[in-house]
Amino acid sequence: MIDLSFAKGQVWAVMGLGKSGLMAARALAAAGADVRAWDDTADRRAAAEAVPGVHLVDLTADGLEGAVALVLSPGIPHTHPKPHPAAAAAKALGVPIVGDVELLLRALPQGAGARRIVAITGTNGKSTTTALIGHILTNAGVAVEVGGNLGRPALDFNDPGPGGVIVLELSSYQLEITPSLAPDVAVWLNLSPDHIERHGNLAGYIAAKRRMFTKQSSTALAVVGVDDAPSESVAEDLRQLGRRVLEISGTWHVVGGVYGSNGVLVDGRTGRPETILELSSAPALPGPHNAQNAAAAYAACIGLKIERAAIISGIRSFPGLAHRQERVAEAGPVTYVNDSKATNADAAARALSCY
């Protein structure tokens, strides 16, 4: 668990007591904060009631008085289609709304002892790319913690220590409530219409995703997939701002970038394209969309100064993720693939195109 001692003696409110919210309440209480928590579901309130130092308070009434911030679970709306009553109450009182990843960032050492942050977003491929980067770093002997929108909540991490890396999958919901995010490497995979009801329109969805780059330093790296028009526009805008941009693709030859082409992964950063590996040697990464994921992971790890041989080894040995093009059985000529994490039409189409 991350040490949140900066919150000692302060009043913090937590709305939403699912996996990440309950962990936030636990971590704040363990740090000596006055924790006021609520969930609209009775079972979740009962689970929180058993945590020492966590007090169940209706956050739509007086529970937000004196609070430093409201820690809002990402799935709870604070703008569209309409704010949850607790979020509306926080706004009326001027109480900042943040997420659990924001608490993680505030707790980490700054300056010379800072931990490196890799943030990954995109409509599709986030989880695979996040897990792949974590796998490569682990195989390279780097202390790493992996999670966020994928797997473990951010506050359940252990501090990886100086030289360590925190790899975060971040949804548009999380990016809206993580104002301190300034990743050393920010990975934008792709964008297609999704979560429109939550962001109001496509422009709102894009704006939420783009928050990942807002506070990046001039020395930080932006890895941007350019296989769709909105993402191409993001790459161009970042270049106009003078940011370090490394373009990637799962389909096209990208001058000066990293890309998958005709079944191979290519590093074209020097202007002289160099084949890195045959993608057929990475059986857990079939299809052009996974070529993009591999290119993104390669680019991110190059940005972290990981040796090329270690990156290639990690890509080849990546076991894949459950429910994401997971080969579960074969019966005669028929292969059965579990891709139940394809939660939108574009993701399903990308998976089907592999076969």
Secondary structure, 3 states (H helix, E strand, C coil): CCCCHHHCCCEEEEECCCHHHHHHHHHHHHCCCEEEEECCCHHHHHHHHCCCCEEECCCCCCCCCCCCEEEECCCCCCCCCCCCHHHHHHHHHCCCEECHHHHHHHHCCCHHHCCEEEEEECCCCHHHHHHHHHHHHHHCCCCEEEEECCCCCHHHCCCCCCCCEEEEECCHHHHHCCCCCCCCEEEECCCCCCCHHHHCCHHHHHHHHHHHHCCCCCCCEEEEECCCHHHHHHHHHHHHCCCEEEEEECCCCCCCCEEEECCEEEECCCCCCEEEEEHHHCCCCCHHHHHHHHHHHHHHHHHCCCCHHHHHHHHHHCCCCCCCCEEEEEECCEEEEECCCCCCHHHHHHHHCCC
